[in-house]
């Protein structure tokens, strides 16, 4: 994927050279089993 904008929009100290595109995309698309509860119920 090529960047259209040549201006840096992130700080130089971030290194994504070993990053993997869409590593968890398939798992995310399958859904999740996370439930959100209200704070008073949690207590």
mmCIF file as Biopython writes it, N, C-alpha, C and O atoms, coordinates in Angstrom:
data_model
#
loop_
_atom_site.group_PDB
_atom_site.id
_atom_site.type_symbol
_atom_site.label_atom_id
_atom_site.label_alt_id
_atom_site.label_comp_id
_atom_site.label_asym_id
_atom_site.label_entity_id
_atom_site.label_seq_id
_atom_site.pdbx_PDB_ins_code
_atom_site.Cartn_x
_atom_site.Cartn_y
_atom_site.Cartn_z
_atom_site.occupancy
_atom_site.B_iso_or_equiv
_atom_site.auth_seq_id
_atom_site.auth_asym_id
_atom_site.pdbx_PDB_model_num
ATOM 1   N N  . UNK A ? 1  ? 0.850   -1.173  0.000  1.0 0.0 1  A 1 
ATOM 2   C CA . UNK A ? 1  ? 0.000   0.000   0.000  1.0 0.0 1  A 1 
ATOM 3   C C  . UNK A ? 1  ? 0.891   1.230   0.000  1.0 0.0 1  A 1 
ATOM 4   O O  . UNK A ? 1  ? 1.755   1.381   0.865  1.0 0.0 1  A 1 
ATOM 5   N N  . UNK A ? 2  ? 0.685   2.088   -0.950 1.0 0.0 2  A 1 
ATOM 6   C CA . UNK A ? 2  ? 1.490   3.301   -1.064 1.0 0.0 2  A 1 
ATOM 7   C C  . UNK A ? 2  ? 0.757   4.475   -0.441 1.0 0.0 2  A 1 
ATOM 8   O O  . UNK A ? 2  ? -0.462  4.608   -0.554 1.0 0.0 2  A 1 
ATOM 9   N N  . UNK A ? 3  ? 1.523   5.310   0.211  1.0 0.0 3  A 1 
ATOM 10  C CA . UNK A ? 3  ? 0.952   6.504   0.829  1.0 0.0 3  A 1 
ATOM 11  C C  . UNK A ? 3  ? 0.799   7.582   -0.216 1.0 0.0 3  A 1 
ATOM 12  O O  . UNK A ? 3  ? 1.728   7.846   -0.979 1.0 0.0 3  A 1 
ATOM 13  N N  . UNK A ? 4  ? -0.352  8.202   -0.258 1.0 0.0 4  A 1 
ATOM 14  C CA . UNK A ? 4  ? -0.583  9.314   -1.178 1.0 0.0 4  A 1 
ATOM 15  C C  . UNK A ? 4  ? -0.026  10.602  -0.619 1.0 0.0 4  A 1 
ATOM 16  O O  . UNK A ? 4  ? 0.505   11.433  -1.356 1.0 0.0 4  A 1 
ATOM 17  N N  . UNK A ? 5  ? -0.148  10.768  0.687  1.0 0.0 5  A 1 
ATOM 18  C CA . UNK A ? 5  ? 0.314   11.975  1.358  1.0 0.0 5  A 1 
ATOM 19  C C  . UNK A ? 5  ? 1.771   11.779  1.774  1.0 0.0 5  A 1 
ATOM 20  O O  . UNK A ? 5  ? 2.075   10.865  2.540  1.0 0.0 5  A 1 
ATOM 21  N N  . UNK A ? 6  ? 2.648   12.601  1.291  1.0 0.0 6  A 1 
ATOM 22  C CA . UNK A ? 6  ? 4.075   12.470  1.592  1.0 0.0 6  A 1 
ATOM 23  C C  . UNK A ? 6  ? 4.472   13.129  2.901  1.0 0.0 6  A 1 
ATOM 24  O O  . UNK A ? 6  ? 5.587   12.923  3.381  1.0 0.0 6  A 1 
ATOM 25  N N  . UNK A ? 7  ? 3.581   13.915  3.486  1.0 0.0 7  A 1 
ATOM 26  C CA . UNK A ? 7  ? 3.904   14.571  4.744  1.0 0.0 7  A 1 
ATOM 27  C C  . UNK A ? 7  ? 3.791   13.572  5.891  1.0 0.0 7  A 1 
ATOM 28  O O  . UNK A ? 7  ? 2.815   12.826  5.965  1.0 0.0 7  A 1 
ATOM 29  N N  . UNK A ? 8  ? 4.778   13.548  6.787  1.0 0.0 8  A 1 
ATOM 30  C CA . UNK A ? 8  ? 4.707   12.609  7.908  1.0 0.0 8  A 1 
ATOM 31  C C  . UNK A ? 8  ? 3.589   12.993  8.882  1.0 0.0 8  A 1 
ATOM 32  O O  . UNK A ? 8  ? 3.504   14.140  9.322  1.0 0.0 8  A 1 
ATOM 33  N N  . UNK A ? 9  ? 2.746   12.035  9.206  1.0 0.0 9  A 1 
ATOM 34  C CA . UNK A ? 9  ? 1.676   12.308  10.158 1.0 0.0 9  A 1 
ATOM 35  C C  . UNK A ? 9  ? 1.889   11.541  11.459 1.0 0.0 9  A 1 
ATOM 36  O O  . UNK A ? 9  ? 1.029   11.544  12.340 1.0 0.0 9  A 1 
ATOM 37  N N  . UNK A ? 10 ? 3.045   10.884  11.573 1.0 0.0 10 A 1 
ATOM 38  C CA . UNK A ? 10 ? 3.397   10.172  12.796 1.0 0.0 10 A 1 
ATOM 39  C C  . UNK A ? 10 ? 4.809   10.574  13.200 1.0 0.0 10 A 1 
ATOM 40  O O  . UNK A ? 10 ? 5.587   11.070  12.385 1.0 0.0 10 A 1 
ATOM 41  N N  . UNK A ? 11 ? 5.115   10.357  14.433 1.0 0.0 11 A 1 
ATOM 42  C CA . UNK A ? 11 ? 6.454   10.666  14.925 1.0 0.0 11 A 1 
ATOM 43  C C  . UNK A ? 11 ? 7.474   9.695   14.340 1.0 0.0 11 A 1 
ATOM 44  O O  . UNK A ? 11 ? 7.138   8.552   14.031 1.0 0.0 11 A 1 
ATOM 45  N N  . UNK A ? 12 ? 8.689   10.133  14.190 1.0 0.0 12 A 1 
ATOM 46  C CA . UNK A ? 12 ? 9.739   9.323   13.601 1.0 0.0 12 A 1 
ATOM 47  C C  . UNK A ? 12 ? 10.166  8.132   14.436 1.0 0.0 12 A 1 
ATOM 48  O O  . UNK A ? 12 ? 10.736  7.181   13.901 1.0 0.0 12 A 1 
ATOM 49  N N  . UNK A ? 13 ? 9.902   8.161   15.742 1.0 0.0 13 A 1 
ATOM 50  C CA . UNK A ? 13 ? 10.387  7.065   16.588 1.0 0.0 13 A 1 
ATOM 51  C C  . UNK A ? 13 ? 9.528   5.800   16.522 1.0 0.0 13 A 1 
ATOM 52  O O  . UNK A ? 13 ? 9.898   4.780   17.103 1.0 0.0 13 A 1 
ATOM 53  N N  . UNK A ? 14 ? 8.392   5.848   15.826 1.0 0.0 14 A 1 
ATOM 54  C CA . UNK A ? 14 ? 7.573   4.645   15.672 1.0 0.0 14 A 1 
ATOM 55  C C  . UNK A ? 14 ? 8.167   3.771   14.584 1.0 0.0 14 A 1 
ATOM 56  O O  . UNK A ? 14 ? 8.440   4.245   13.481 1.0 0.0 14 A 1 
ATOM 57  N N  . UNK A ? 15 ? 8.368   2.498   14.888 1.0 0.0 15 A 1 
ATOM 58  C CA . UNK A ? 15 ? 8.970   1.578   13.927 1.0 0.0 15 A 1 
ATOM 59  C C  . UNK A ? 15 ? 7.985   0.458   13.622 1.0 0.0 15 A 1 
ATOM 60  O O  . UNK A ? 15 ? 7.744   -0.410  14.462 1.0 0.0 15 A 1 
ATOM 61  N N  . UNK A ? 16 ? 7.422   0.477   12.432 1.0 0.0 16 A 1 
ATOM 62  C CA . UNK A ? 16 ? 6.490   -0.557  12.007 1.0 0.0 16 A 1 
ATOM 63  C C  . UNK A ? 16 ? 7.117   -1.467  10.957 1.0 0.0 16 A 1 
ATOM 64  O O  . UNK A ? 16 ? 6.402   -2.132  10.207 1.0 0.0 16 A 1 
ATOM 65  N N  . UNK A ? 17 ? 8.434   -1.501  10.898 1.0 0.0 17 A 1 
ATOM 66  C CA . UNK A ? 17 ? 9.110   -2.273  9.857  1.0 0.0 17 A 1 
ATOM 67  C C  . UNK A ? 17 ? 8.842   -3.770  9.967  1.0 0.0 17 A 1 
ATOM 68  O O  . UNK A ? 17 ? 8.923   -4.480  8.965  1.0 0.0 17 A 1 
ATOM 69  N N  . UNK A ? 18 ? 8.524   -4.264  11.164 1.0 0.0 18 A 1 
ATOM 70  C CA . UNK A ? 18 ? 8.238   -5.691  11.344 1.0 0.0 18 A 1 
ATOM 71  C C  . UNK A ? 18 ? 6.747   -5.952  11.518 1.0 0.0 18 A 1 
ATOM 72  O O  . UNK A ? 18 ? 6.343   -7.041  11.927 1.0 0.0 18 A 1 
ATOM 73  N N  . UNK A ? 19 ? 5.937   -4.952  11.207 1.0 0.0 19 A 1 
ATOM 74  C CA . UNK A ? 19 ? 4.488   -5.084  11.342 1.0 0.0 19 A 1 
ATOM 75  C C  . UNK A ? 19 ? 3.904   -5.961  10.242 1.0 0.0 19 A 1 
ATOM 76  O O  . UNK A ? 19 ? 4.493   -6.123  9.173  1.0 0.0 19 A 1 
ATOM 77  N N  . UNK A ? 20 ? 2.737   -6.521  10.527 1.0 0.0 20 A 1 
ATOM 78  C CA . UNK A ? 20 ? 2.053   -7.382  9.575  1.0 0.0 20 A 1 
ATOM 79  C C  . UNK A ? 20 ? 0.681   -6.785  9.301  1.0 0.0 20 A 1 
ATOM 80  O O  . UNK A ? 20 ? -0.072  -6.502  10.234 1.0 0.0 20 A 1 
ATOM 81  N N  . UNK A ? 21 ? 0.347   -6.588  8.011  1.0 0.0 21 A 1 
ATOM 82  C CA . UNK A ? 21 ? -0.956  -6.034  7.642  1.0 0.0 21 A 1 
ATOM 83  C C  . UNK A ? 21 ? -2.057  -7.047  7.905  1.0 0.0 21 A 1 
ATOM 84  O O  . UNK A ? 21 ? -1.925  -8.220  7.554  1.0 0.0 21 A 1 
ATOM 85  N N  . UNK A ? 22 ? -3.136  -6.602  8.518  1.0 0.0 22 A 1 
ATOM 86  C CA . UNK A ? 22 ? -4.357  -7.394  8.716  1.0 0.0 22 A 1 
ATOM 87  C C  . UNK A ? 22 ? -4.118  -8.713  9.444  1.0 0.0 22 A 1 
ATOM 88  O O  . UNK A ? 22 ? -4.744  -9.723  9.121  1.0 0.0 22 A 1 
ATOM 89  N N  . UNK A ? 23 ? -3.234  -8.710  10.407 1.0 0.0 23 A 1 
ATOM 90  C CA . UNK A ? 23 ? -2.889  -9.933  11.126 1.0 0.0 23 A 1 
ATOM 91  C C  . UNK A ? 23 ? -4.102  -10.541 11.819 1.0 0.0 23 A 1 
ATOM 92  O O  . UNK A ? 23 ? -4.246  -11.764 11.836 1.0 0.0 23 A 1 
ATOM 93  N N  . UNK A ? 24 ? -4.968  -9.726  12.384 1.0 0.0 24 A 1 
ATOM 94  C CA . UNK A ? 24 ? -6.123  -10.224 13.122 1.0 0.0 24 A 1 
ATOM 95  C C  . UNK A ? 24 ? -7.447  -9.902  12.449 1.0 0.0 24 A 1 
ATOM 96  O O  . UNK A ? 24 ? -8.498  -10.021 13.079 1.0 0.0 24 A 1 
ATOM 97  N N  . UNK A ? 25 ? -7.424  -9.498  11.191 1.0 0.0 25 A 1 
ATOM 98  C CA . UNK A ? 25 ? -8.640  -9.068  10.501 1.0 0.0 25 A 1 
ATOM 99  C C  . UNK A ? 25 ? -9.662  -10.195 10.401 1.0 0.0 25 A 1 
ATOM 100 O O  . UNK A ? 25 ? -10.846 -9.963  10.643 1.0 0.0 25 A 1 
ATOM 101 N N  . UNK A ? 26 ? -9.241  -11.400 10.056 1.0 0.0 26 A 1 
ATOM 102 C CA . UNK A ? 26 ? -10.179 -12.517 9.916  1.0 0.0 26 A 1 
ATOM 103 C C  . UNK A ? 26 ? -10.822 -12.864 11.261 1.0 0.0 26 A 1 
ATOM 104 O O  . UNK A ? 26 ? -12.030 -13.091 11.337 1.0 0.0 26 A 1 
ATOM 105 N N  . UNK A ? 27 ? -10.007 -12.904 12.321 1.0 0.0 27 A 1 
ATOM 106 C CA . UNK A ? 27 ? -10.543 -13.229 13.643 1.0 0.0 27 A 1 
ATOM 107 C C  . UNK A ? 27 ? -11.527 -12.154 14.101 1.0 0.0 27 A 1 
ATOM 108 O O  . UNK A ? 27 ? -12.553 -12.468 14.706 1.0 0.0 27 A 1 
ATOM 109 N N  . UNK A ? 28 ? -11.218 -10.889 13.817 1.0 0.0 28 A 1 
ATOM 110 C CA . UNK A ? 28 ? -12.099 -9.794  14.190 1.0 0.0 28 A 1 
ATOM 111 C C  . UNK A ? 28 ? -13.422 -9.877  13.436 1.0 0.0 28 A 1 
ATOM 112 O O  . UNK A ? 28 ? -14.482 -9.614  14.004 1.0 0.0 28 A 1 
ATOM 113 N N  . UNK A ? 29 ? -13.362 -10.238 12.178 1.0 0.0 29 A 1 
ATOM 114 C CA . UNK A ? 29 ? -14.569 -10.324 11.357 1.0 0.0 29 A 1 
ATOM 115 C C  . UNK A ? 29 ? -15.496 -11.453 11.821 1.0 0.0 29 A 1 
ATOM 116 O O  . UNK A ? 29 ? -16.707 -11.382 11.616 1.0 0.0 29 A 1 
ATOM 117 N N  . UNK A ? 30 ? -14.937 -12.483 12.438 1.0 0.0 30 A 1 
ATOM 118 C CA . UNK A ? 30 ? -15.749 -13.593 12.937 1.0 0.0 30 A 1 
ATOM 119 C C  . UNK A ? 30 ? -16.604 -13.186 14.129 1.0 0.0 30 A 1 
ATOM 120 O O  . UNK A ? 30 ? -17.581 -13.865 14.444 1.0 0.0 30 A 1 
ATOM 121 N N  . UNK A ? 31 ? -16.260 -12.115 14.783 1.0 0.0 31 A 1 
ATOM 122 C CA . UNK A ? 31 ? -17.020 -11.633 15.932 1.0 0.0 31 A 1 
ATOM 123 C C  . UNK A ? 31 ? -16.246 -11.832 17.224 1.0 0.0 31 A 1 
ATOM 124 O O  . UNK A ? 31 ? -15.113 -12.314 17.219 1.0 0.0 31 A 1 
ATOM 125 N N  . UNK A ? 32 ? -16.859 -11.460 18.304 1.0 0.0 32 A 1 
ATOM 126 C CA . UNK A ? 32 ? -16.205 -11.622 19.597 1.0 0.0 32 A 1 
ATOM 127 C C  . UNK A ? 32 ? -17.233 -12.043 20.638 1.0 0.0 32 A 1 
ATOM 128 O O  . UNK A ? 32 ? -18.441 -12.009 20.402 1.0 0.0 32 A 1 
ATOM 129 N N  . UNK A ? 33 ? -16.728 -12.431 21.772 1.0 0.0 33 A 1 
ATOM 130 C CA . UNK A ? 33 ? -17.591 -12.856 22.858 1.0 0.0 33 A 1 
ATOM 131 C C  . UNK A ? 33 ? -17.474 -11.925 24.055 1.0 0.0 33 A 1 
ATOM 132 O O  . UNK A ? 33 ? -17.635 -12.352 25.199 1.0 0.0 33 A 1 
ATOM 133 N N  . UNK A ? 34 ? -17.198 -10.671 23.796 1.0 0.0 34 A 1 
ATOM 134 C CA . UNK A ? 34 ? -17.026 -9.690  24.858 1.0 0.0 34 A 1 
ATOM 135 C C  . UNK A ? 34 ? -18.384 -9.100  25.207 1.0 0.0 34 A 1 
ATOM 136 O O  . UNK A ? 34 ? -19.142 -8.684  24.331 1.0 0.0 34 A 1 
ATOM 137 N N  . UNK A ? 35 ? -18.672 -9.072  26.483 1.0 0.0 35 A 1 
ATOM 138 C CA . UNK A ? 35 ? -19.906 -8.454  26.945 1.0 0.0 35 A 1 
ATOM 139 C C  . UNK A ? 35 ? -19.583 -7.230  27.780 1.0 0.0 35 A 1 
ATOM 140 O O  . UNK A ? 35 ? -18.633 -7.251  28.563 1.0 0.0 35 A 1 
ATOM 141 N N  . UNK A ? 36 ? -20.333 -6.191  27.632 1.0 0.0 36 A 1 
ATOM 142 C CA . UNK A ? 36 ? -20.123 -4.960  28.385 1.0 0.0 36 A 1 
ATOM 143 C C  . UNK A ? 36 ? -21.188 -4.890  29.476 1.0 0.0 36 A 1 
ATOM 144 O O  . UNK A ? 36 ? -22.383 -5.023  29.216 1.0 0.0 36 A 1 
ATOM 145 N N  . UNK A ? 37 ? -20.721 -4.678  30.700 1.0 0.0 37 A 1 
ATOM 146 C CA . UNK A ? 37 ? -21.665 -4.564  31.817 1.0 0.0 37 A 1 
ATOM 147 C C  . UNK A ? 37 ? -21.541 -3.181  32.437 1.0 0.0 37 A 1 
ATOM 148 O O  . UNK A ? 37 ? -20.509 -2.519  32.331 1.0 0.0 37 A 1 
ATOM 149 N N  . UNK A ? 38 ? -22.583 -2.779  33.065 1.0 0.0 38 A 1 
ATOM 150 C CA . UNK A ? 38 ? -22.591 -1.477  33.723 1.0 0.0 38 A 1 
ATOM 151 C C  . UNK A ? 38 ? -21.653 -1.494  34.938 1.0 0.0 38 A 1 
ATOM 152 O O  . UNK A ? 38 ? -21.495 -2.537  35.573 1.0 0.0 38 A 1 
ATOM 153 N N  . UNK A ? 39 ? -21.031 -0.359  35.271 1.0 0.0 39 A 1 
ATOM 154 C CA . UNK A ? 39 ? -20.100 -0.308  36.404 1.0 0.0 39 A 1 
ATOM 155 C C  . UNK A ? 39 ? -20.726 -0.728  37.735 1.0 0.0 39 A 1 
ATOM 156 O O  . UNK A ? 39 ? -20.054 -1.356  38.553 1.0 0.0 39 A 1 
ATOM 157 N N  . UNK A ? 40 ? -21.992 -0.398  37.967 1.0 0.0 40 A 1 
ATOM 158 C CA . UNK A ? 40 ? -22.601 -0.769  39.239 1.0 0.0 40 A 1 
ATOM 159 C C  . UNK A ? 40 ? -22.821 -2.285  39.331 1.0 0.0 40 A 1 
ATOM 160 O O  . UNK A ? 40 ? -22.781 -2.843  40.427 1.0 0.0 40 A 1 
ATOM 161 N N  . UNK A ? 41 ? -23.047 -2.947  38.212 1.0 0.0 41 A 1 
ATOM 162 C CA . UNK A ? 41 ? -23.194 -4.391  38.214 1.0 0.0 41 A 1 
ATOM 163 C C  . UNK A ? 41 ? -21.836 -5.051  38.466 1.0 0.0 41 A 1 
ATOM 164 O O  . UNK A ? 41 ? -21.755 -6.084  39.131 1.0 0.0 41 A 1 
ATOM 165 N N  . UNK A ? 42 ? -20.797 -4.460  37.941 1.0 0.0 42 A 1 
ATOM 166 C CA . UNK A ? 42 ? -19.439 -4.983  38.122 1.0 0.0 42 A 1 
ATOM 167 C C  . UNK A ? 42 ? -19.042 -4.983  39.601 1.0 0.0 42 A 1 
ATOM 168 O O  . UNK A ? 42 ? -18.406 -5.918  40.085 1.0 0.0 42 A 1 
ATOM 169 N N  . UNK A ? 43 ? -19.429 -3.919  40.306 1.0 0.0 43 A 1 
ATOM 170 C CA . UNK A ? 43 ? -19.077 -3.797  41.731 1.0 0.0 43 A 1 
ATOM 171 C C  . UNK A ? 43 ? -19.774 -4.868  42.516 1.0 0.0 43 A 1 
ATOM 172 O O  . UNK A ? 43 ? -19.614 -4.943  43.734 1.0 0.0 43 A 1 
#
